[in-house]
């Protein structure tokens, strides 16, 4: 039989509070309306991990680029905004002792909030330019091809 639903943070805190107060597992499960094993699991996680309910922060391999390298990375990117990922990777590999892959550089760019953009050549129109163009269009709106 599968589980019916995940416990909310309020229910988890109620379990922790009741168990820390000395209430039995069965009474806590009856009050929160969850299974006996859920009470045991939530309370043991809280007790063993000092209150941390999520292990998501500890998943995966450690990052190659730490906070200090990330700041250096940001300065490097902001010094040359038109640099490609390959050139940034080459520059970072010259500075760092660990070699970075192109994918790592791309992921780091996304994590620090730098997205790729394309340059669009548009005429730089000021409000004066717009007024002059509008006046020209009004003056010549009745012209024909002749």
ChimeraX attribute file (.defattr): number of C-alpha atoms within 10 A of each C-alpha:
attribute: neighborCount
match mode: 1-to-1
recipient: residues
	/A:1	3
	/A:2	4
	/A:3	8
	/A:4	8
	/A:5	7
	/A:6	10
	/A:7	13
	/A:8	9
	/A:9	10
	/A:10	10
	/A:11	17
	/A:12	19
	/A:13	16
	/A:14	16
	/A:15	24
	/A:16	21
	/A:17	14
	/A:18	20
	/A:19	17
	/A:20	12
	/A:21	9
	/A:22	9
	/A:23	12
	/A:24	12
	/A:25	19
	/A:26	14
	/A:27	13
	/A:28	22
	/A:29	18
	/A:30	12
	/A:31	13
	/A:32	16
	/A:33	11
	/A:34	19
	/A:35	15
	/A:36	14
	/A:37	12
	/A:38	17
	/A:39	26
	/A:40	18
	/A:41	11
	/A:42	18
	/A:43	23
	/A:44	14
	/A:45	17
	/A:46	17
	/A:47	14
	/A:48	10
	/A:49	12
	/A:50	9
	/A:51	14
	/A:52	10
	/A:53	15
	/A:54	10
	/A:55	9
	/A:56	7
	/A:57	6
	/A:58	8
	/A:59	7
	/A:60	7
	/A:61	6
	/A:62	8
	/A:63	9
	/A:64	14
	/A:65	17
	/A:66	9
	/A:67	10
	/A:68	9
	/A:69	14
	/A:70	16
	/A:71	13
	/A:72	14
	/A:73	20
	/A:74	16
	/A:75	11
	/A:76	15
	/A:77	18
	/A:78	12
	/A:79	9
	/A:80	10
	/A:81	11
	/A:82	13
	/A:83	13
	/A:84	11
	/A:85	16
	/A:86	14
	/A:87	12
	/A:88	18
	/A:89	20
	/A:90	14
	/A:91	14
	/A:92	20
	/A:93	14
	/A:94	11
	/A:95	11
	/A:96	11
	/A:97	8
	/A:98	11
	/A:99	14
	/A:100	15
	/A:101	14
	/A:102	15
	/A:103	12
	/A:104	15
	/A:105	18
	/A:106	17
	/A:107	12
	/A:108	18
	/A:109	18
	/A:110	12
	/A:111	11
	/A:112	12
	/A:113	10
	/A:114	15
	/A:115	9
	/A:116	13
	/A:117	8
	/A:118	6
	/A:119	7
	/A:120	6
	/A:121	6
	/A:122	6
	/A:123	6
	/A:124	6
	/A:125	10
	/A:126	8
	/A:127	8
	/A:128	9
	/A:129	11
	/A:130	11
	/A:131	12
	/A:132	11
	/A:133	13
	/A:134	11
	/A:135	12
	/A:136	11
	/A:137	11
	/A:138	10
	/A:139	10
	/A:140	9
	/A:141	9
	/A:142	7
	/A:143	7
	/A:144	6
	/A:145	3
	/A:146	3
